[in-house]
C-alpha cells in the first residue's frame, strides 16, 4: 500500500475505535438495550472480521511457506537459515518468559487479590485428569493424520509442518519440473495478498463492533479488581519492546523507532482487533521493502506466528504468576525455573487469532499443576490485555526477518533494491 492509503487506513481504524468506545459506554448505561445490540449487530460485525481473517491465514501461510522454501533452491541454505531462525525464536521467547516472571515478581499483580476464597478447587483434580501435556505428545500432535482436515481446523503448526516438508521436497525436483508448481503457488500467494487488501476495507467496521462489545460488557467497575494486572501487562509489554526488542534492533543495525513508524498501521490494527493474523500479509510486503529478501520474509514471518509470539510468551509468564499469587501459592526460584521450561513448550504453536492465549495459559497451568480454574479469573478482562500482547507479537515478527537477513548478510537499506533477485534465487552459501 502507498503511504496515503496507509494513513487513510489508520484514520478509518481510529474512527471505528472511537465510535466503538462511545457506543460501548452508552450501552453499558442502558443494559436493557445492550443485549439486543450486542447479539444482533455488534458481535456479528466483529466476528465477521475475525472469521474473514481466519479464512485467509491457512492458504496464505501454506503458499508463502512453500514458495519461500522451494524458491531458495539450495537445501543447505534452507537448513542454515532455518536453524538461525529457530535459534533466534527460542532465544527471544525465552527472554520474554523470564522478563514476564521478573515483572510479575517485582509488581506482584496478584498479591492480595484473595480469589482463592471464591474459586478454590483441589489441585488433585488437575493432576489426575490425564490431560497433562508432555514433549512427546506435543511433537506428535504437530504431524497431521490428514492435512486437509488440519487445514479445515486451522491447525497452524500442522499446516506449517506439511508446508515445510512439501517445500523441501519441491526444492529437490529438477528445475523444469518444479518451476510450474512454484509459479502456481506464487500466484496463490499473490492472490491471497489481494484478498487481504479487500478484507482490510472492512476492518474499521469490525474494529467498531469488537471494541463496542468489550466496553459495553466490561464496564468500569468490573475492571477495578484486575486493574493492577491490566496495568502490569501494559508496563511489561512497553518495557520489553523498548529494552529487549530495541536492543535487538540496535544490534541488527535497524532503526527501532523508524521501524515502529513503518508498521504503525499494522500495530494499531493488531492492537484494536487483538488478532495478529490480520496483518501478516502486510508485514511480509513491508519487511521486504524494508530490506529483507522475500524468501526470508516468506519463511520467517509465517513461522513466527507459531514460534515467535513474544507477547504471548510474556503474558503466559505474567498470567501464570498472577494466578499463583491470587491463589496464595508461593513459587520458589526453582519452581519458576521449571515454569520457564514448561512455557517455552506451551507457548509454541499459538495461532495469531483472538482467544488462543487461553489455550496456552491452560496448558501451562495444567502442566505446572496449578489451578486451571484460575483462567476464569482473568477471562472477563483478558481482551484488554490481549490487545497490547498482540501488538507486541506483531512487532516481534516484524523485527525477526530483519535480524535473520542481517545475520545472513542480506539486509539492505529500507526502500532500496533488494539484495537478491526474485524468490526463486538461491541464497549465497
C-alpha positions as CSV (number, residue, x, y, z in Angstrom):
1,X,0.0,0.0,0.0
2,X,1.1,3.6,-0.6
3,X,1.7,6.0,2.3
4,X,-1.6,7.8,1.6
5,X,-3.6,4.6,1.7
6,X,-1.8,3.5,4.9
7,X,-2.6,6.9,6.5
8,X,-6.2,6.5,5.4
9,X,-6.5,3.1,6.9
10,X,-5.1,4.4,10.2
11,X,-7.7,7.2,10.2
12,X,-10.6,4.9,9.5
13,X,-9.5,2.5,12.2
14,X,-9.2,5.3,14.7
15,X,-12.7,6.5,13.8
16,X,-14.0,3.0,14.3
17,X,-12.2,2.6,17.6
18,X,-13.5,5.9,18.9
19,X,-17.1,5.2,17.8
20,X,-16.9,1.7,19.3
21,X,-15.9,3.2,22.7
22,X,-18.7,5.7,22.7
23,X,-21.3,3.2,21.7
24,X,-20.0,0.7,24.3
25,X,-20.2,3.4,27.1
26,X,-23.8,4.2,26.1
27,X,-24.9,0.6,26.0
28,X,-23.2,-0.1,29.4
29,X,-25.5,2.6,30.8
30,X,-28.6,1.1,29.3
31,X,-28.4,-2.7,29.9
32,X,-32.0,-3.4,28.7
33,X,-30.9,-2.4,25.2
34,X,-27.4,-3.8,25.4
35,X,-28.1,-7.5,24.9
36,X,-30.1,-6.9,21.7
37,X,-27.5,-4.6,20.1
38,X,-24.6,-6.9,21.0
39,X,-26.3,-10.1,19.9
40,X,-27.8,-8.8,16.7
41,X,-25.4,-6.1,15.5
42,X,-22.1,-5.5,17.3
43,X,-20.9,-9.1,18.0
44,X,-21.7,-10.3,14.4
45,X,-19.9,-7.3,12.9
46,X,-16.8,-8.1,15.0
47,X,-17.0,-11.9,14.5
48,X,-17.3,-11.4,10.7
49,X,-14.0,-9.6,10.6
50,X,-12.2,-12.3,12.6
51,X,-13.8,-15.0,10.5
52,X,-12.6,-13.3,7.3
53,X,-9.1,-13.1,8.6
54,X,-9.1,-16.7,9.8
55,X,-10.2,-17.7,6.3
56,X,-7.1,-16.1,4.9
57,X,-4.5,-17.4,7.2
58,X,-4.2,-21.1,6.2
59,X,-3.9,-20.8,2.4
60,X,-1.7,-17.7,2.8
61,X,0.7,-19.5,5.2
62,X,0.8,-22.6,3.1
63,X,1.5,-20.8,-0.1
64,X,4.1,-18.4,1.4
65,X,6.0,-21.1,3.2
66,X,6.0,-23.4,0.2
67,X,7.3,-20.6,-2.2
68,X,9.8,-19.4,0.4
69,X,11.3,-22.8,0.9
70,X,11.1,-24.2,-2.7
71,X,12.3,-20.8,-4.0
72,X,15.5,-20.9,-2.0
73,X,16.8,-23.7,-4.4
74,X,19.8,-24.6,-2.1
75,X,18.8,-27.0,0.6
76,X,21.9,-26.2,2.5
77,X,21.0,-22.5,2.6
78,X,17.5,-23.5,3.8
79,X,18.9,-25.5,6.6
80,X,21.3,-22.7,7.7
81,X,18.5,-20.0,7.6
82,X,16.1,-22.4,9.3
83,X,18.5,-23.1,12.2
84,X,19.3,-19.5,12.7
85,X,15.5,-18.6,12.6
86,X,14.7,-21.2,15.3
87,X,17.7,-20.2,17.5
88,X,16.5,-16.6,17.4
89,X,12.9,-17.5,18.1
90,X,13.6,-19.7,21.1
91,X,16.1,-17.2,22.5
92,X,13.7,-14.2,22.2
93,X,10.6,-16.1,23.5
94,X,12.6,-17.5,26.5
95,X,13.8,-14.0,27.3
96,X,10.1,-12.8,27.1
97,X,9.1,-15.5,29.6
98,X,11.8,-14.6,32.0
99,X,11.0,-10.9,31.6
100,X,7.3,-11.6,32.4
101,X,8.3,-13.5,35.5
102,X,10.6,-10.7,36.7
103,X,8.0,-8.0,36.2
104,X,5.4,-10.2,37.9
105,X,7.7,-10.8,40.9
106,X,8.5,-7.1,41.3
107,X,5.0,-5.7,40.9
108,X,3.1,-8.8,42.3
109,X,-0.2,-8.1,40.5
110,X,-2.0,-11.0,42.2
111,X,-0.9,-10.3,45.7
112,X,-3.9,-9.6,48.0
113,X,-6.4,-10.5,45.3
114,X,-8.0,-13.2,47.6
115,X,-9.6,-15.0,44.7
116,X,-8.8,-18.4,46.4
117,X,-11.7,-18.0,48.8
118,X,-14.3,-18.0,46.0
119,X,-12.6,-20.1,43.3
120,X,-10.8,-22.7,45.3
121,X,-10.6,-26.1,43.7
122,X,-8.5,-29.1,44.9
123,X,-5.3,-29.3,42.9
124,X,-5.5,-33.1,42.8
125,X,-8.4,-32.7,40.3
126,X,-5.9,-31.2,37.9
127,X,-3.1,-33.8,38.2
128,X,-5.4,-36.7,37.8
129,X,-7.4,-35.7,34.8
130,X,-5.0,-37.2,32.3
131,X,-4.7,-34.1,30.2
132,X,-1.1,-33.2,31.1
133,X,0.9,-32.4,28.1
134,X,4.4,-33.7,27.6
135,X,7.1,-33.1,24.9
136,X,6.5,-36.3,23.0
137,X,2.7,-35.8,22.8
138,X,3.2,-32.2,21.7
139,X,5.6,-33.1,18.9
140,X,3.5,-36.0,17.7
141,X,0.4,-33.7,17.6
142,X,2.2,-31.4,15.1
143,X,2.2,-34.2,12.4
144,X,-1.3,-34.3,10.9
145,X,-3.1,-37.5,10.1
146,X,-4.9,-35.7,7.3
147,X,-3.5,-32.4,6.1
148,X,-6.9,-31.3,4.6
149,X,-8.6,-31.9,7.9
150,X,-5.8,-30.0,9.7
151,X,-6.3,-27.1,7.3
152,X,-10.0,-27.1,7.8
153,X,-9.5,-27.0,11.6
154,X,-6.9,-24.2,11.3
155,X,-4.1,-26.1,13.0
156,X,-1.3,-23.8,12.0
157,X,1.6,-25.9,13.3
158,X,0.4,-28.9,11.3
159,X,0.0,-26.8,8.2
160,X,3.5,-25.3,8.7
161,X,5.0,-28.8,9.1
162,X,3.4,-30.0,5.9
163,X,4.3,-26.8,4.0
164,X,8.0,-27.2,5.1
165,X,8.0,-30.8,4.1
166,X,6.3,-30.1,0.8
167,X,8.5,-27.1,0.1
168,X,11.7,-29.1,0.8
169,X,10.5,-31.9,-1.5
170,X,9.6,-29.5,-4.2
171,X,13.0,-27.8,-4.0
172,X,14.7,-31.2,-4.7
173,X,12.9,-31.7,-8.0
174,X,14.6,-30.8,-11.3
175,X,14.2,-27.1,-12.3
176,X,11.9,-27.8,-15.3
177,X,9.5,-29.9,-13.1
178,X,9.3,-27.7,-10.0
179,X,9.1,-24.3,-11.8
180,X,5.5,-24.6,-12.9
181,X,4.3,-25.6,-9.5
182,X,6.3,-22.8,-7.8
183,X,4.7,-20.4,-10.3
184,X,1.2,-21.7,-9.3
185,X,2.0,-21.4,-5.6
186,X,3.4,-17.9,-6.1
187,X,0.1,-17.0,-7.9
188,X,-1.9,-18.3,-4.9
189,X,0.3,-16.3,-2.6
190,X,-0.1,-13.1,-4.6
191,X,-3.9,-13.7,-4.9
192,X,-4.2,-14.1,-1.1
193,X,-2.4,-10.8,-0.6
194,X,-5.1,-9.2,-2.8
195,X,-7.9,-10.9,-0.8
196,X,-6.4,-9.5,2.3
197,X,-6.4,-6.0,0.9
198,X,-10.1,-6.4,0.1
199,X,-10.8,-7.6,3.6
200,X,-8.9,-4.6,5.1
201,X,-11.6,-2.3,3.8
202,X,-14.0,-3.9,6.2
203,X,-11.6,-3.7,9.2
204,X,-12.9,-0.3,10.6
205,X,-16.4,-1.8,10.9
206,X,-15.1,-5.0,12.5
207,X,-13.0,-2.9,15.0
208,X,-16.0,-0.8,15.8
209,X,-18.0,-4.0,16.7
210,X,-15.3,-5.6,18.7
211,X,-14.5,-2.6,20.8
212,X,-18.1,-1.7,21.4
213,X,-18.8,-5.2,22.8
214,X,-15.7,-5.0,25.0
215,X,-16.6,-1.7,26.6
216,X,-20.4,-2.5,26.9
217,X,-19.7,-5.9,28.5
218,X,-17.0,-4.8,31.0
219,X,-18.0,-1.5,32.5
220,X,-15.5,0.4,34.7
221,X,-16.5,-1.2,38.0
222,X,-15.8,-4.7,36.7
223,X,-12.3,-3.8,35.8
224,X,-11.2,-2.5,39.2
225,X,-10.2,-5.8,40.9
226,X,-8.0,-6.6,37.9
227,X,-6.8,-3.1,37.2
228,X,-3.3,-3.9,38.6
229,X,-2.9,-6.9,36.3
230,X,-4.0,-4.9,33.3
231,X,-1.6,-2.1,34.2
232,X,1.2,-4.5,34.8
233,X,0.7,-6.1,31.4
234,X,0.9,-2.7,29.6
235,X,4.1,-1.8,31.6
236,X,5.7,-5.2,30.8
237,X,4.8,-5.0,27.1
238,X,6.2,-1.5,26.8
239,X,9.4,-2.2,28.7
240,X,10.0,-5.4,26.7
241,X,9.5,-3.6,23.4
242,X,11.8,-0.7,24.4
243,X,14.5,-2.6,26.3
244,X,14.7,-6.0,24.7
245,X,13.4,-5.6,21.1
246,X,15.0,-2.1,21.0
247,X,18.4,-3.6,21.9
248,X,18.0,-6.4,19.4
249,X,17.1,-3.9,16.7
250,X,20.2,-1.9,17.6
251,X,22.4,-5.0,17.4
252,X,21.0,-5.7,13.9
253,X,21.5,-2.2,12.7
254,X,17.8,-1.5,12.4
255,X,16.3,1.9,13.4
256,X,13.8,0.8,16.1
257,X,11.6,3.9,16.1
258,X,11.8,4.1,12.3
259,X,10.5,0.5,12.2
260,X,7.7,1.5,14.5
261,X,6.7,4.3,12.2
262,X,6.8,2.0,9.2
263,X,4.4,-0.6,10.7
264,X,2.3,1.8,12.8
265,X,-0.9,0.9,10.9
266,X,-0.3,-2.8,11.4
267,X,0.4,-2.3,15.1
268,X,-2.8,-0.3,15.5
269,X,-4.9,-2.8,13.6
270,X,-3.4,-5.7,15.6
271,X,-4.0,-3.8,18.9
272,X,-7.6,-3.0,18.1
273,X,-8.5,-6.4,16.7
274,X,-6.4,-8.5,19.1
275,X,-5.6,-10.7,16.0
276,X,-2.1,-10.7,14.7
277,X,-3.1,-12.8,11.7
278,X,-4.8,-9.7,10.3
279,X,-1.5,-8.1,9.4
280,X,0.7,-11.0,8.3
281,X,0.4,-10.2,4.5
282,X,1.2,-6.5,5.1
283,X,4.2,-7.4,7.3
284,X,5.7,-9.7,4.6
285,X,5.4,-6.9,2.0
286,X,6.6,-4.1,4.2
287,X,9.6,-6.1,5.6
288,X,10.6,-6.9,2.0
289,X,10.5,-3.2,1.2
290,X,12.4,-2.5,4.4
291,X,15.3,-4.6,3.1
292,X,14.8,-8.3,4.0
293,X,14.8,-10.6,0.9
294,X,11.4,-12.2,0.0
295,X,12.5,-15.8,0.7
296,X,13.4,-14.8,4.2
297,X,10.3,-12.8,5.0
298,X,8.1,-15.5,3.4
299,X,9.6,-18.2,5.7
300,X,10.4,-16.3,8.9
301,X,7.2,-14.3,9.4
302,X,4.7,-17.3,9.0
303,X,7.0,-19.4,11.2
304,X,7.0,-16.5,13.7
305,X,3.2,-16.8,14.1
306,X,3.7,-20.1,15.8
307,X,7.2,-19.9,17.3
308,X,7.9,-16.2,17.9
309,X,5.0,-14.9,19.9
310,X,6.9,-12.5,22.2
311,X,3.7,-11.0,23.7
312,X,2.0,-14.4,24.3
313,X,5.2,-15.8,25.9
314,X,5.5,-12.7,28.2
315,X,1.8,-12.9,29.2
316,X,1.9,-16.6,29.7
317,X,4.5,-16.0,32.4
318,X,2.8,-13.0,33.9
319,X,-0.7,-14.6,33.9
320,X,0.6,-17.8,35.4
321,X,2.4,-15.9,38.2
322,X,-0.7,-13.7,38.8
323,X,-2.9,-16.8,39.2
324,X,-0.4,-18.4,41.6
325,X,-0.3,-15.2,43.6
326,X,-4.1,-14.9,43.6
327,X,-4.4,-18.4,45.0
328,X,-1.7,-17.7,47.6
329,X,0.7,-20.3,46.0
330,X,4.3,-19.5,46.7
331,X,6.6,-20.3,43.8
332,X,10.3,-20.7,44.5
333,X,13.0,-19.8,42.1
334,X,13.3,-23.5,41.2
335,X,9.6,-23.6,40.6
336,X,9.7,-20.6,38.3
337,X,12.7,-22.0,36.5
338,X,10.6,-25.1,35.7
339,X,7.8,-22.8,34.6
340,X,10.2,-21.3,32.0
341,X,10.9,-24.7,30.6
342,X,7.1,-25.5,30.5
343,X,6.2,-22.2,28.9
344,X,8.9,-22.4,26.2
345,X,7.0,-25.5,25.0
346,X,3.3,-24.5,25.6
347,X,3.8,-21.0,24.1
348,X,4.7,-22.5,20.8
349,X,2.0,-23.1,18.2
350,X,-0.3,-20.3,19.2
351,X,-2.3,-19.1,16.2
352,X,-2.5,-15.3,15.5
353,X,-6.2,-15.1,16.3
354,X,-8.0,-13.9,19.4
355,X,-8.6,-16.1,22.4
356,X,-5.8,-18.7,21.7
357,X,-3.9,-17.3,24.7
358,X,-6.4,-19.2,27.0
359,X,-5.2,-22.5,25.5
360,X,-1.6,-21.6,26.2
361,X,-2.4,-20.5,29.7
362,X,-4.5,-23.5,30.4
363,X,-1.8,-25.9,29.1
364,X,0.8,-24.1,31.2
365,X,-1.3,-24.3,34.4
366,X,-2.1,-28.0,33.8
367,X,1.5,-29.0,33.2
368,X,2.6,-27.0,36.2
369,X,-0.1,-28.4,38.5
370,X,-1.6,-25.0,39.2
371,X,-5.4,-24.4,39.4
372,X,-6.8,-24.3,35.8
373,X,-9.9,-22.6,37.2
374,X,-7.6,-19.6,37.7
375,X,-8.1,-18.9,34.0
376,X,-11.6,-17.8,34.9
377,X,-10.2,-15.0,37.0
378,X,-8.8,-13.1,34.0
379,X,-11.2,-14.4,31.3
380,X,-13.6,-11.5,31.6
381,X,-11.0,-8.8,31.0
382,X,-8.4,-10.6,29.0
383,X,-9.3,-8.7,25.8
384,X,-7.9,-5.5,27.4
385,X,-4.6,-7.3,27.9
386,X,-4.7,-9.3,24.6
387,X,-4.6,-6.0,22.6
388,X,-1.0,-4.9,23.8
389,X,0.1,-8.6,23.8
390,X,-1.0,-9.0,20.2
391,X,0.7,-5.7,19.1
392,X,4.0,-7.0,20.7
393,X,3.6,-10.2,18.8
394,X,3.4,-8.2,15.6
395,X,6.4,-6.0,16.5
396,X,8.5,-9.1,17.3
397,X,7.6,-10.8,14.0
398,X,8.3,-7.6,12.0
399,X,11.8,-7.4,13.5
400,X,12.6,-11.1,13.2
401,X,13.1,-11.3,9.3
402,X,15.3,-8.1,9.5
403,X,17.5,-9.8,12.2
404,X,17.8,-13.0,10.2
405,X,18.5,-11.1,7.0
406,X,21.3,-9.2,8.8
407,X,22.6,-12.5,10.2
408,X,22.7,-13.7,6.6
409,X,24.4,-10.6,5.3
410,X,21.4,-9.8,3.0
411,X,19.7,-6.9,4.7
412,X,19.6,-3.8,2.5
413,X,18.6,-0.2,3.3
414,X,14.9,0.4,3.5
415,X,13.2,1.1,0.2
416,X,16.3,0.2,-1.7
417,X,16.7,-2.5,-4.4
418,X,16.5,-6.0,-2.7
419,X,19.8,-7.8,-2.3
420,X,18.5,-10.8,-4.2
421,X,16.5,-11.2,-7.4
422,X,13.2,-13.0,-7.3
423,X,12.1,-15.5,-4.8
424,X,13.5,-18.4,-6.8
425,X,17.1,-17.1,-6.5
426,X,19.2,-19.2,-4.1
427,X,20.9,-17.9,-1.0
428,X,24.6,-17.2,-1.1
429,X,26.2,-20.0,0.8
